[in-house]
């Protein structure tokens, strides 16, 4: 199985982004996590993106706040799918990060999840990898069934309270 790269613009992103790491661990998906900045270490970010496929990665998750150029810099330097996590915070409380992540030029897509949507980024990465991994596809199907069962249990509990 190919690995997932989790790249954060700052260590302050980790409390949110570790949700993605935990989800990947739960499904036995190998990953690496690194801190790189589109602005403070651009050469490192570009080099990482350019070599990611050869290093065994299949998907890159990029979390950044405010100007949030990290996902775009990575996407501009790889043919791998890049999933952006816009991080809340700053003067615009994440709206600037959301717009910077989602508004990419033609030919340089970044799949974008919700503000602080680390878990969904991991789910999307798993769905991409599952295209060539039936075992992972089965794990994802089981997770969807568990979500349905959780909702059914919660509804049953609510109905008991209402009776």
N, C-alpha and C positions, 0 to 999 in steps of 0.2 A: 504494500500500500504506500502511496506517495504521502509525504508529510504535509502538514499545514504550517505555514509561518504566521506567527502573530507578531506584528510589529507595532510598537507604541511610540508616539512622539515624545512621551515623557513618562517618568516613573509614577507620576501622579495619576496616570491612566490605569495603573495596575489594579486598584481595588474594584473597578468595574470590569476590566478585561479578564481578570482571573475567572470570571463566570464562563467565558469562552473556553479557557484552558480546562476547567473542570468538566465541561460538557464533552470536549474532545477526549479527555481521559476516560470518562464514563463509557464511551463507545470504542475505546482502545485505538484511537486514531493518533498516530505519532505526530508530535508537533515540537516546534521550537519557539521561544518567545525572546524578542530582542527589543532594545530601545534604540531608535534611530530618529533623527530629525531631518525633515525636508529642508530646514533652514540652517541648522547648526552643524549637521553632518551630511550634507547632500551627496558628497562623493561616496560615503558609506552606503547610503540608501540606494543610490543608483547601481553601485557594484553588486549589492545584495540582489536587487531585482534582476539584473542582467545574468546572474549566475544561478538563480533560484531553481530553474528547471533542471540544470545539470547537477544541482545539489540534492535532488530528489523531492523537491516540493511540487505539489499539485495545485495548491490554492494559497493565496496570501490574504490575510486579514490585516487591515491597517486601521489603527485607532488614533485619532488626533482631534484636538479641540481648536477653537478660535479660527485662525486662518486655514487650518486643516488641509494643507497641501500634500501631506504624506501619501495618501492613497493614490493621488494623481501622479506624483513623482514615480511611485512604484509601478503603476499601471503603464506609464509612458515608457518604461524600460523593461517590460516583460510581455510575453504573450500568455502568461498564466492568468486565470481569473483573479481579480482583486476585489475584495469585499471591504467596504469602508464602514467604520463605526464612528459617526460623528459624536464627539464627547460634549456633554453639557458643561456649562461654565462660561466665564468671561462676561463681558458687558452685555452681550446679546443672549446669554444663557443657552448657548449651543446652536442658535439659529444660524449664525455665521458659519459654524462648522458643518452644519447640515447642508447649507447651500454650497459651500466650497467642495464638499464631497460629492454631491449629486450632480452639480452643474459642470460636467466634463465635456470637452470638445469631441466632435464626431471622430470616431476611430479609436478613442481612448476611454472605454467604458469602465466605470467603477460601480459594481452592485452596492447599493447603500441600504443599510438597515436603520432602524429608529435610533434616535439619540440614546446613547448608552446601551444599545441593543447587542451586547456582546454574545449572549446566549443564541440569539437568532443568527448572528454571524457564524457561529460554530455549526448550527443546524444547516445553514445554507452551504457551508464548506463541506459538510458531511454529505449533503445531497449531491453536490457536484462530484465528489469522490465516489459516491455509490453508483454512478453511471458505469463504472468498470469494476465494481466490487459487490457481488451478490450478498455476501455475508453482511456487509455494512448496510445494504438495502434492506435486508431482513431486520436489522437492529432498528433502523428508522421506522419501518412498518410497525414493529412492536411498540416503539415509543408513541406513535400516533394512536395505537389501540389503547395504551395506558392512559393517554390524555383523555380519550373518550370515556374510559371507565372512571377516571377521577371525577369528571363532570357529572356522570350519572350518579356516583356516590354522593356528591355534594347536593345534587338536586333531590335525591331521596331523603337526605338529612333535612333539607329545607322543607320538604313536604311533610315530614314527621313533625317539625316545629309548628307548621301551620295548622295541623290537624287538631 
